[in-house]
Amino acid sequence: MALFVRTAGTSRPSGYARSQWDPEAVNGTAVAALAGQGLGDHAFGTGLVPARFSLELLRRVRFAGLETTVVTTRKGANIEVLDWSSHQEGQLVARATLTLLRESRQPPGEFWTVEHGARPPCPPGPPTRPGLWWNHDGAGPDLWTEQPRDVQNAQRKRIWINHVEAIEGVPMSSVARLAATAELTNTITALGSTGIGYINHDTTAAFTRAPAEGGLGLEAHQHLAAAGLAVNVAQLYDAEGVLGVAVVSSLSVAERRLDLSETEPEWADSGNLSRAHRAS
């Protein structure tokens, strides 16, 4: 199971990368995963750790092969910046940046921070097979579902995702996992009682550490909207706790919102997502 297959230097999307908004386009999460994989592969061995990822979807990414490149735009003792770009038929369709920083000692003193409760909930287990699980505040921490229609409401939402490979036969890097999860911020924050009424064209995520092995969680943190524009914020977490935040800016698509009550799960064609998951 993979989002893309790489042949002769071109990354070709599989059915798992198809957009629910447009069947002739690649979804943003798949583009983020591809960018994260390319950037993460180049970051390996630098001695620095990923601290910030940003993605811009500049044009509709057609459901066709993508040519990608990665270049180093800054290289210092404590910081390195990598830029990724993707083209289709010579036209730039998406670009991403990864900033790597050197770890060091924490400074002395006390600092203000948002008061966090316990780690956001994970599905019981948690599950290990590829898939995407949904939860909302009204359901309680132990009731998760693989049916998006079950969370089409005005409650605060979260997801837990075990990713498929970004590129067939290549282990998914931690950067790719973080990038693909962060790109779902609009999905969980802009999903209301009538569906997803906003679409994002960018994603920015900042993290303090690499994620643990296994699934990743994303919990809605804020949705601010006015005049058809929205800012959406979510927090990234794993089984050990919160490790970062993601922010997207979104544009209203009220007339063609995505009604999840009529939508199959993300990877329904694989038969992976089909049943509710409850603690025994």
Summary of the structure (lengths in Angstrom):
residues: 280
radius of gyration: 18.2
end to end distance: 28.9
largest distance: 53.8
contacts: 901
relative contact order: 0.18
helix: 18%
strand: 43%
